[in-house]
Amino acid sequence: MGTRLTPDSRQLWIPPGFAHGFCAISYQAEVLYKVTDYQYLEHERTLLWDDRDLNINWGVASPILSDKDFKGTPFKECDKYD
């Protein structure tokens, strides 16, 4: 199945190993990932979404989070790569 692109579609390239996150402000949002390799869960890391040191304003008062996002690691404690 191919990627469905509409006039409102956006694409963003994220380098391998680069931390990234998003906040969908609609229940109808669809996010597709095009990746360079298979998923290896042993290499996956999750930053704490509301880390005080990062101070990201997500623009929502009560986000709906996955368990993985809710239990993320604070930036000061996470693995870092050169």
C-alpha positions, 0 to 999 in steps of 0.5 A, a space after each residue: 500500500 502506498 503513502 496517501 498524500 493530500 494537499 494538506 500532507 506534510 513531510 519531514 526528514 528526521 536523521 537517524 538517532 535524532 529525537 523527535 515527537 509530535 502532538 496531534 490536535 485532531 482525532 483524525 490525524 494520520 502519521 506515517 513513518 518512512 524508515 531506513 531500516 527495520 524496527 529494533 525495539 532494543 534500540 528504541 528510546 522514549 524521552 519524557 514528554 513533559 521534561 522540565 529541562 526541555 520545556 516544550 509547550 505542546 499547546 494542549 492542557 490534557 494530552 492523551 498519552 501512550 503508556 510508553 510516552 507517559 513513562 519516558 526517561 528525563 533528558 538528563 538521564 537518557 542515552 545520548 549519542 555522538 
